[in-house]
């Protein structure tokens, strides 16, 4: 009987440890792992753009999110996310407009423009959150709608959060890792 009580106590202890371990917050991966994951996610973008540019069309464009997509906001504040910048550079060199849609507030426009320019991005359009937007998702949808209303064909939409892809007005999405919402 004594061994049964100890066995039950040990089993309860293990269940408690498992519950505590599963409730523990996830840690972000190392910078190197993040960059490897970003590279894998963005790798199909340039071949897609090559094919899409080859099909022709006017005012072809890509739309990029900023934080933890175009810029390394979590790991190196303000630094370019190099795999994404490489896609944006290819696009710009091939006549594809580089447009941005961000949940950053309009009041920070000049700072955001300086950061993107310093990081080596061409900026053909920058659409930011305004006082009428109810959420980042609403901002991104409004921005893409404004871009398409201006005649752009958004061939690629690149971001790291699910809110970057809600709604329509783009041909293909490329989702970067956000590790269950840890990278905003």
C-alpha positions, 0 to 999 in steps of 0.5 A: 500500500505504501508503494501505491501511495508513493507511485500516486504521489510521484505521478501527481508530481510529474503531471504538475511538472508537465503542466508547469512546463507547458505553461511556461512562455516560449523563448524566441529562437536565436538570431541565427535560427530566426534568419534561417527561418526567414530565409526559408520562408522568403526563398520562393518570393524572388522566383515568384516575382521573376515569373510574375514580371515575365507575365507583364502588367502595369504598376506591379508592386510588392507590399511589405510589413515593417516590424520584424519583416523589413526591419529586425525590430526584435533582434537589432532595432532598425537594422534591415532584415537582409533576406527581405531587403534582397527581395525588395531590392530585386523588385525595385531593380526590375520595375516592381514598386516597393510599398509598405503597410504598417501598424505604426502610427501616422505620427511616426512617418518621418522616423519610419521613412528615415529607418527604411531609407537607412536600411537600404529600402526604396520607398514607393509608398508608405501607408500607416495606421490612422485614427480611423483604423480599428486594428492592424488588420484593418490598417493593412486591408485599407492600405492594400485597397488604397494601393490597388485603387491607385492602380497597383497590382500587388503581386506579393504581400510579405509579413510576419503576422496573420493580420498582414494577410487578412482580406484581399488585394494581393496575388500571393502572400509570403508569411515569415515566422512570428513564433506564435505571435512573439514577434509583432 
